[in-house]
Amino acid sequence: MARQGARGPAAAAVAAALAAVGGLACGGVGLVHAPAVADAVVLAAGAAVGLPSVVLGLLVVRRRPGNRVGALLVAVGAVPCLIFGREVYSAAAGRVPGLPDSMVLVALEQGAWMWWYVPVALLVLFFPDGRLPGPRWRGVAIGLPAVAVVFMLLIARDPAPFPPPYETAPHALGTWSPEVVPALTVVALALLPVLLGLLAATAWSAVVRSRTADPVRRAQLRWLALGGLLVPATLLLCWTSYLLLGGADLVLAGLALTYLGLPAAVTVAILRHDLYDIDRLLSATATYALVTGGLLAVWTALVRVLSSERTATLRTRRFSF
């Protein structure tokens, strides 16, 4: 029975790993037909961000074959491999006439951004033993992929033209009639707060687990919390980017750290939760994040005050003549 229970997560992990390799291979085919430095960088970034999680997930599956967390780790890594690989191939198809592509995939990709969040949320929901915190959480586990699928199908049939290089491409899945587009737009927008609520529920599930956890489980949850601190750190990085660069360019580095750091923390929690003094590490990381956030807040306030004073001075000089 134990072996039979382990087959499902192992098969899912292998399937997700093959999908990750297939996504990168798809991008590689695009580079062969239309070499471009920018596309090569994108594909390398997808591999660098995604493959470590795939490898760590396979390691967890090998050591804990019945634990769904390993398969979910592989799924987390497969997402950037698939998305970046398809992006590179699509760019190549736009430069090379006759390079085949699937218009069904092009249509589905328009609303596929939710899948950046779904595997990560499921990973938190099933962490650390591969089981839900209780029967009532089953709706959250089903709702996360369901919302992403419904949103993707709604956007896929949007009558608006696809983005470049497929502006004139036909909609392989058809389009909604003009009469129902406004109502479906409302439905699609309503799914956004639903996804946000489900993500908040997954975070709360870790709190629920900690209330009844034994010392080992609590140590594992602290490792998860350490990896989870990368999420607000990414928001701080985005804040810094807007402050210093006027855009969200640095947030990509934060997302990359999240996709690398969270799987690493989860893997250590599952296989070697006693490797380091997690309490001291978690405390130091949280303190550093709070100090950094405070300094950024003070810096932002100073910049705004100085900017306002400069604007007022310029206006005074303008009307003094």
C-alpha positions in Angstrom: 0.0 0.0 0.0 2.9 2.4 0.8 4.4 1.7 -2.6 1.1 2.3 -4.3 0.6 5.6 -2.4 4.1 6.7 -3.5 3.4 6.1 -7.2 1.1 9.1 -7.6 3.5 11.8 -6.4 6.5 10.2 -8.2 4.6 10.0 -11.5 3.4 13.6 -11.1 7.0 14.7 -10.4 8.3 12.9 -13.5 5.6 14.4 -15.7 6.3 17.9 -14.4 10.1 17.4 -14.9 9.5 16.3 -18.5 7.3 19.4 -19.0 10.1 21.6 -17.7 12.6 20.0 -20.1 10.1 20.2 -22.9 9.6 23.9 -22.3 13.3 24.7 -22.4 13.8 22.4 -25.5 11.0 24.4 -27.2 12.9 27.6 -26.5 16.1 26.0 -27.7 14.4 25.1 -31.0 13.4 28.7 -31.4 17.0 29.9 -30.8 18.3 27.4 -33.4 16.0 28.9 -36.1 16.3 32.5 -35.0 19.4 33.2 -32.8 19.2 36.3 -30.6 21.2 37.3 -27.6 18.2 38.7 -25.7 16.2 35.4 -26.2 19.2 33.4 -25.1 19.3 35.4 -21.9 15.6 34.8 -21.3 15.9 31.1 -21.9 19.0 30.9 -19.6 17.1 32.8 -16.9 14.2 30.4 -17.2 16.6 27.5 -16.7 18.5 29.1 -13.9 15.3 29.9 -12.0 13.3 26.7 -12.7 15.7 23.8 -12.9 17.1 24.0 -9.3 13.5 23.6 -8.0 13.0 20.7 -10.4 16.2 19.0 -9.1 15.3 19.6 -5.5 11.8 18.3 -6.0 13.1 15.1 -7.6 15.5 14.7 -4.6 12.6 15.0 -2.2 10.5 12.5 -4.2 13.4 10.1 -4.1 13.9 10.5 -0.3 10.2 10.9 0.6 8.4 9.1 -2.3 4.9 9.4 -0.7 5.1 13.1 0.0 3.3 15.4 -2.5 5.6 18.3 -1.6 8.3 16.8 -3.9 6.0 16.8 -6.9 4.8 20.3 -6.1 8.5 21.5 -5.9 9.0 20.1 -9.4 5.8 21.9 -10.6 7.1 25.2 -9.2 10.3 24.8 -11.2 8.4 23.8 -14.3 6.5 27.0 -14.6 9.3 29.4 -15.5 10.8 26.7 -17.8 7.6 26.5 -19.7 6.7 30.2 -19.8 10.2 31.4 -20.7 10.7 28.6 -23.2 7.4 29.4 -25.0 8.3 33.1 -24.9 11.5 32.5 -26.7 9.9 30.2 -29.3 7.1 32.7 -30.0 9.7 35.5 -30.5 11.5 33.2 -33.0 8.3 32.4 -34.8 7.7 36.1 -35.3 11.0 36.5 -37.0 11.1 33.3 -39.1 8.2 32.9 -41.5 6.8 29.4 -41.6 8.1 28.3 -38.2 5.1 26.3 -36.9 3.3 27.2 -33.7 0.2 26.1 -32.0 -2.5 28.8 -32.0 -4.3 26.9 -29.2 -1.2 27.5 -27.0 -1.0 31.1 -28.1 -4.6 31.6 -27.0 -4.2 29.8 -23.7 -1.0 31.7 -22.9 -2.8 35.1 -22.7 -4.3 34.3 -19.3 -1.6 31.9 -18.0 0.1 34.3 -15.6 -1.9 32.9 -12.7 0.1 29.7 -12.9 3.1 31.6 -11.5 1.2 31.5 -8.1 -0.8 28.3 -8.1 2.0 25.7 -7.6 3.6 27.8 -5.0 0.3 28.2 -3.1 -0.3 24.5 -3.3 3.2 23.8 -2.0 2.5 25.9 1.1 -1.0 24.3 1.5 0.4 20.7 1.5 3.6 21.4 3.4 5.3 19.6 5.1 3.7 16.1 5.1 2.0 16.3 1.7 -1.5 16.3 3.3 -4.1 19.1 3.8 -4.4 20.6 7.2 -8.0 19.3 7.3 -11.0 18.3 5.1 -12.3 21.9 4.9 -9.1 22.9 3.1 -10.0 20.7 0.1 -12.0 23.6 -1.4 -8.9 25.7 -1.4 -6.8 23.0 -3.0 -9.4 22.6 -5.8 -10.2 26.3 -6.1 -6.6 27.4 -6.9 -6.2 25.4 -10.2 -9.9 25.8 -11.0 -9.7 29.6 -10.9 -6.6 29.6 -13.0 -8.2 27.3 -15.6 -11.4 29.3 -15.8 -9.5 32.6 -16.1 -7.3 31.2 -18.8 -10.2 30.0 -20.8 -12.1 33.3 -20.5 -9.1 35.3 -21.7 -8.3 32.8 -24.5 -11.6 33.7 -26.2 -11.2 37.4 -25.9 -11.9 38.9 -29.3 -9.1 41.4 -28.9 -6.0 40.8 -31.2 -3.1 38.8 -29.7 0.0 40.7 -28.7 3.0 40.7 -31.2 4.0 38.7 -33.2 0.5 37.2 -33.4 -1.6 40.4 -34.0 -3.3 38.9 -37.1 -3.4 35.3 -36.0 -6.8 33.6 -35.8 -8.4 32.7 -32.5 -8.1 28.9 -32.5 -10.6 28.5 -29.7 -13.0 31.0 -31.2 -14.2 34.3 -29.6 -17.0 35.4 -27.4 -19.9 37.2 -29.0 -19.9 41.0 -28.5 -23.1 40.8 -26.4 -21.5 38.6 -23.7 -18.0 40.2 -23.6 -18.9 42.9 -20.9 -20.4 40.3 -18.6 -17.4 37.9 -19.1 -15.0 40.7 -18.5 -16.7 41.3 -15.1 -16.4 37.6 -14.3 -12.7 37.6 -15.2 -12.0 40.7 -13.1 -13.9 39.1 -10.2 -11.6 36.1 -10.3 -8.7 38.3 -9.3 -9.8 38.9 -5.7 -10.9 35.3 -5.6 -7.3 34.2 -6.4 -6.0 36.7 -3.8 -8.3 35.3 -1.2 -7.2 31.7 -1.9 -3.6 32.8 -1.7 -4.3 34.4 1.7 -6.0 31.1 2.8 -2.9 29.1 1.9 -0.8 31.4 4.0 -3.2 31.0 6.9 -3.1 27.2 6.6 0.6 27.3 7.8 -0.6 29.2 10.9 -3.3 26.6 11.5 -0.7 23.8 11.2 1.7 25.5 13.7 -1.0 25.5 16.5 -1.1 21.7 16.7 2.3 20.8 15.4 4.9 18.8 17.2 8.5 20.2 17.6 9.7 18.7 14.3 6.7 20.1 12.4 7.2 23.5 14.0 10.9 23.6 12.9 9.8 22.7 9.4 7.3 25.5 9.4 9.9 27.9 10.5 12.0 27.0 7.4 8.9 27.6 5.3 8.5 31.0 7.0 12.2 31.8 6.2 11.5 31.1 2.5 8.3 33.0 2.7 10.1 36.2 3.9 11.4 36.4 0.3 7.9 37.5 -0.8 7.9 40.8 1.2 11.6 41.2 0.4 10.5 41.1 -3.3 8.0 43.8 -2.6 10.7 45.9 -0.9 12.9 45.4 -3.9 10.1 46.5 -6.2 9.7 49.6 -4.0 13.5 50.3 -4.2 13.4 49.9 -8.0 10.6 52.4 -8.4 12.4 54.8 -6.1 15.8 54.6 -7.7 15.1 53.5 -11.2 11.6 54.7 -11.8 10.4 51.2 -12.8 10.0 47.7 -11.5 13.1 46.3 -13.2 14.7 45.0 -9.9 11.6 43.0 -9.1 12.7 40.3 -11.5 15.7 39.7 -9.3 13.3 39.4 -6.3 11.1 36.9 -8.1 14.2 34.9 -9.1 15.4 34.8 -5.4 11.9 33.7 -4.4 11.8 30.9 -6.9 15.3 29.8 -5.7 15.1 30.5 -2.0 11.6 29.0 -1.2 12.3 25.6 -2.8 15.7 25.5 -1.1 14.1 26.2 2.3 11.3 23.7 1.7 13.9 21.0 0.8 16.0 21.6 3.9 12.8 21.5 6.0 11.8 18.1 4.6 15.2 16.4 4.6 17.3 18.3 7.2 15.2 20.5 9.4 17.8 20.5 12.1 20.7 21.6 9.8 21.0 25.1 11.3 19.6 27.1 14.2 16.5 28.2 12.3 15.2 30.4 15.1 18.3 32.6 15.1 18.4 32.6 11.2 14.7 33.5 11.0 15.0 36.3 13.6 18.1 37.8 11.9 16.4 37.7 8.5 13.2 39.3 9.8 15.2 42.0 11.6 17.1 42.8 8.5 13.9 43.0 6.5 12.3 45.4 9.0 15.4 47.7 9.2 15.6 47.8 5.4 11.9 48.6 5.1 12.3 51.3 7.7 15.2 52.9 5.9 13.4 52.8 2.6 10.4 54.4 4.2 12.5 57.3 5.6 14.4 57.7 2.3 11.1 57.8 0.4 9.7 60.4 2.7 12.9 62.6 2.3 12.8 62.3 -1.4 9.1 63.3 -1.5 9.7 66.3 0.8 12.7 67.5 -1.1 10.9 67.0 -4.4 7.9 69.1 -3.0 10.2 71.9 -1.8 12.0 72.0 -5.1 8.7 72.2 -7.0 7.5 75.0 -4.7 10.7 76.9 -5.2 10.5 76.6 -8.9 6.9 77.9 -8.9 7.9 80.9 -6.7 10.7 81.8 -9.0 8.5 81.4 -12.0 5.9 83.9 -10.7 8.3 86.4 -9.1 9.1 88.1 -12.4 
